[in-house]
Amino acid sequence: MNKKHFDNIINCYDNAPINQIFNPKMKLNLGECEIEMKISKKFHHSANSLHGSIYFKMLDDAAWAASNTYIDDFFLFTYNFNIYLTKPVSNGIIISKAKAVYEKNGKIKAKSFLYDSKNNEIAHGEGLFMKSKYLLKDAISFYNK
């Protein structure tokens, strides 16, 4: 794959409607992804720390993007994803880092880790991703202008 493909994935991700809420920032290399996001109190649950859905989003998004660096025709979807929440966090920046591990039977396995602003692991996960019937070229803002 090439830098243009990575730029297209980032552009698509940046312009996804859900990311207008969270404003994450993505970096890509072949088989690798890093996403950074600032925690807002709006993302807290009633016990005043980051809601687990945000942990999931950051882990799943990074693993998805790392996997999609290998695929240039179809949008991947999450087939399965498991997460382990290891530490609560309530403020600062969180960073997810993921690597695509292998491809087998049309599915790509990726692992991801989530860190707080002091580089402490706060969660990790792994999942399987597979091609959907949705063409990447049809995704919102896929082509970087």
N, C-alpha and C positions, 0 to 999 in steps of 0.2 A: 504494500500500500504506500501511498505517498502523502505528503504534507497537505495537499489540497483535500484529500479524503478526510483527514483529521480535522482540518478547518471547517469542512462541511458539517461533520458531526457536532463540533463545538457550536457552530452557528445554529444548527437545529436545536440543540440542547438549550442554548441561551434564550431562544425565542419560544420555547414551549410554554404554553399558558401557565402551567403550574410553577415554572421557574421565575415567573414575574412576581410571585409571592415571596420566594426564598432567596432569589438573587445569588445563586451559587456561581463559582468561577471554575471552569474546567481546563485542564492541561492533558494532552494526549501524546503518547508515543506508541509504537506498535506493541500491542498486547498489554499496555499499561495506561492507567488513568489516575489522575489526582484531581480532587474537587475540594474547594475551600468555601466555607460559608460562615457568616457571622450569626451567632445565636441572638435571637430576639426573645423578649419575654412573651411575645405572642405565640411562641412555639412551646411554652411550658404547659405542664399538666397542673393539677390542683396542689401538688406537693412542691411546686415552685422549682422544678428542674425540667430539662428537655424531655419532651414526649417521645416515647419509643418509636412512633411513626417516622420521626425525623432521622433517628438512627438508621431505620430501615431504608428510608429514601436515599440517604447518603451512601450507604453500603451497596445497595442495589444499583443505583445510578452509576457508580464508579465501576462496578463489575460489568454492567451492561456495556458501558462505553469501551472498556478495555477489550471486551469480546468483539464489539462491532468494528473495531479497527481492522479486523481480519476479513470483514464482509463488506463488499462495496455495492451490492445490488439490493438486498432486502433489509428491512428493519428487523432487528432481533427483538424477541419478547422473552420475558422471564418465565421459564418453564417451572423452576423450583428455586427457592432461596431460603436459607436458614440463617438466623442471626443469634448472636450471643451478646447480651448487654452486660458489660463487666464493670462499669463505673458510671455513676450519675455525673452530669455536668449541667451547669445552669447559665454560664456566660462565656464570653470570649469567642474565639474562632474554633471551628472544628474542621478537620481535614480527613477526607477518605482517600485511601490509596488502594488500588486494585491491580491484579495481574490475571490475565487469561492463562490458565494452567494447561489445558489440553482440549482437543476436539475428538469426539468419538460418536459414531452413529448420528451425525448431523447436529449434535449438541456441543456447545462450548462450555467448559467448566471454568469458573473464575472465582478467585478468593479476594476478599477485601478486608481492610482494617480501618477503623475510625479512631482518630487521635484528637485530644484536646489541644489547647494552645501551648501547653507545656510538653507536648509530645508523649503524653501518657496514653496508652491504648484504653479506649472507653467501650469499644465493641469490635466484633469481627463477624464475618459471615462468608458463606460460599453458596454458589448457585449454578444452575444450568440455564443456558440461553440457547434458543433455537430460532431459525428463520420463520418469520411470519409470511403472510401472503402480501403484505404491504410493502411496496417499493420504497426504498430510501429516497429516491428522487421526488416522491410525492409527500414526504414529511414536511411540516411547517419549516420554512426557511432553510431547507437542507443545502441548497446551493448558495455558497458564499459569494456574494456579489462584489 
